[in-house]
Amino acid sequence: MLLALVIVGARAATAGMPSVTLVDVPRAVRTVTETGLTDLARQRLEVLSFFLLGLCACAGVIRWVWNGLRKDFPVLPRLSYARALGLIVMWGLLFVLVLTMISGARELMTPGAWEKKGLTYKLVPPPAPPVEAEITARFEAISRLGDRLARYAEAHGGAFPAAEQAGELDDRLWRVPSPPDGRYVYVGGRTSDWEAGRWPSPLAYEPESAGPDRLVLMTDGNVQWMPATEVNRLLTSGEP
């Protein structure tokens, strides 16, 4: 009785093994994308796919070249595609190991000198000196020059060396600390004594490479900050 009820109430049912056709591929890709595959994951999937394709292509090229050499060197064994693929993977891992050892040795020899930029490493640029330290070094350098010029004037009746006699002083005194390779601009033919009704005038100052504001050594030994336009005005007019 139960068997008769089952046969009478039977409905259509699917049977057989599932099959996948090319028509199902776009539907599957669309389903995966709609269920949360991000752009980053899709990009990584494309990179991995390209890498695997290149790996398989290289294995085929290696197999073709190897078996082609067997015509001239019969001693060589025949290379199958699986062995060629294994050979490519083995050499790739060996190169990764060697490059890792080189990177480690480089980091040990120069710790902190390299930083990672994407997939490669670049030299870390040297840190810029603090502004305060740079200004202090510039002020001390021009002050040393002023002290040396003052001693020269004391030994020569209050007269500073002429422009052609500036080479008698140590050449290091004329070099500006920042920027490097610069030299102070010297105005010769002046005296350390104040003349009646006249103010101290520029004796030496930083070059144009120092910027629009420069340190200026005056004939009374003081060091002042001045814009380049003010320095030019004092040199041409001689007035404060």
Secondary structure, 3 states (H helix, E strand, C coil): CHHHHHHHCCCCCCCCCCCCCCCHHHHHHHHHHHCCCCHHHHHHHHHHHHHHHHHHHHHHHHHHHHHHHCCCCCCCCCCCHHHHHHHHHHHHHHHHHHHHHHHHHHHHHCCCCEEEECCEEEECCCCCCCHHHHHHHHHHHHHHHHHHHHHHHHHCCCECCCHHHHHHCCHHHHECCCCCCCECEECCCCECCCCCCCCCCEEEECCHHHCCEEEEEECCCCEEEEEHHHHHHHHHHCCC
